[in-house]
Amino acid sequence: LEGRILQPPLPGDLVEIAGVLRKPKGKRFSFEFDEAAWLASKGIFARLSVKPSGFHIVEEEQSNGVNLSVSISRAIAVLRTEIVRAHREHLGVVRGGLFSSMVLGDRVVSLDQELKRQFSLVGLSHLLAASGLNLTIIVTAALALCRCFQQSARKGQNTRANWLNISIPFLCVVLFTAFAGAGPSVSRAA
């Protein structure tokens, strides 16, 4: 299973997980870090170790339109997966994953820990996270596109052009937030 890209579950899927449940060990000596107490302060009282072979999607949800929120979340997850797949297919697994991380953030793509460490050592780890920089690029491109439409619009349609200047960048921000996940840096930037 090494090197195999696992298909992540989508919202609404039923999954089966088999693994080893372990209780965190407390400190044995006074100078040690007490992991058990720290995890308990976060509401975590056990850890589950799962190998790739212990994870199975039992049943994929059939889109029956009953829960609109789950259907929208599923559609976004499928599109996000396809974007990452296309990046990896055309650029290779490592470069495609790196590019996907730069475009959608590191929450969307699982990158090699060594690669993350190297980016951190040179002070460029912020490039791997979705943040205000990504949104600035997207909104600037949307506004430039709107400016092109506005210049071609006639004087009698200024209200329509102004409406486009507001709604298209706003829609781009909402879509990017949905694709990148509404983590703290993305939500703050949005």
Summary of the structure (lengths in Angstrom):
residues: 190
radius of gyration: 21.9
end to end distance: 38.3
largest distance: 78.4
contacts: 466
relative contact order: 0.10
helix: 59%
strand: 8%
